[in-house]
Amino acid sequence: MSTSNIPADSKGPQNPQYQGVGLSSNDEWITWNSESVVWLPSEYRPSCSAVSGRTVGIGVGSGKVWMCTLNVTALDIGRNVSMKCFHFDIIFYHISIS
């Protein structure tokens, strides 16, 4: 008899799925609908971050802050194709705080 309310098959690591812009759980990627789209070199990975709408704000260990906005457009590639394609316009902003 189990004393847990969690089904046995759902105990263990979870991979949450998110809609829109976000960061991967290891902070190596900017994501869109939980898919990795922009790889972050180690010097650009966050020590703190915030997401608002289509924009990710990232503070790095050096004290610098930068932001990235993703403009996403779905591409129509035909009715009989099960794959979805997206076009990403990526805009980076660097903010200097003295």
C-alpha positions in Angstrom: 0.0 0.0 0.0 1.4 3.4 -1.0 1.0 6.5 1.2 1.8 8.9 -1.6 -0.8 10.8 -3.7 1.6 10.8 -6.6 1.2 8.0 -9.1 4.3 5.7 -9.1 5.0 6.4 -12.8 5.2 10.2 -12.2 7.9 10.1 -9.4 11.2 11.2 -10.7 12.7 14.0 -12.8 10.1 16.1 -14.6 10.6 18.1 -17.8 8.1 20.9 -17.6 6.8 22.3 -20.8 6.4 26.1 -21.2 4.7 28.3 -23.7 6.4 31.3 -25.2 9.9 32.6 -24.3 11.9 31.1 -21.4 15.2 29.7 -20.3 16.2 26.1 -20.2 16.5 24.5 -16.8 20.4 24.5 -17.1 20.4 28.2 -18.2 22.3 27.3 -21.4 19.5 28.1 -23.9 16.8 30.7 -24.5 13.7 28.6 -25.4 10.5 29.0 -27.3 7.7 26.7 -26.2 10.3 24.7 -24.4 12.4 24.2 -27.5 16.0 25.4 -27.5 16.5 28.3 -30.0 19.4 30.5 -28.8 22.5 28.9 -27.1 24.1 31.1 -24.4 27.9 31.0 -24.1 29.1 30.6 -20.5 29.9 34.3 -20.1 26.3 35.2 -21.0 24.5 32.6 -18.7 22.4 34.1 -16.0 23.1 34.5 -12.3 19.6 36.0 -12.2 16.9 36.4 -14.9 13.4 37.5 -15.6 11.0 36.8 -18.5 8.2 39.2 -19.5 6.2 38.6 -22.6 8.7 37.9 -25.4 11.7 39.4 -23.6 14.3 37.7 -21.4 16.4 39.9 -19.0 19.6 38.3 -17.8 22.1 39.5 -15.2 25.5 37.8 -15.4 28.2 37.3 -12.7 30.3 40.3 -14.0 27.4 42.6 -13.1 26.4 43.3 -16.7 22.7 43.0 -17.7 21.5 42.2 -21.2 18.1 41.5 -22.7 16.8 39.5 -25.6 13.5 39.9 -27.4 12.2 37.2 -29.7 9.8 38.0 -32.5 8.3 34.7 -33.7 6.4 34.1 -36.9 4.9 30.8 -37.8 5.6 29.7 -41.4 3.0 28.0 -43.5 4.7 25.1 -45.2 1.7 23.3 -46.5 -1.4 21.5 -45.3 0.0 17.9 -45.6 3.2 18.6 -43.6 3.0 17.7 -39.9 6.1 19.7 -39.0 5.8 23.3 -37.9 8.4 25.9 -38.8 9.0 29.2 -37.1 11.0 32.3 -38.1 12.8 34.1 -35.2 13.9 37.7 -35.2 16.2 38.1 -32.2 17.1 41.5 -30.8 19.8 41.8 -28.2 20.2 44.8 -25.9 23.2 45.4 -23.6 22.7 47.6 -20.6 25.6 49.2 -18.8 25.0 50.1 -15.2 27.7 52.1 -13.5 
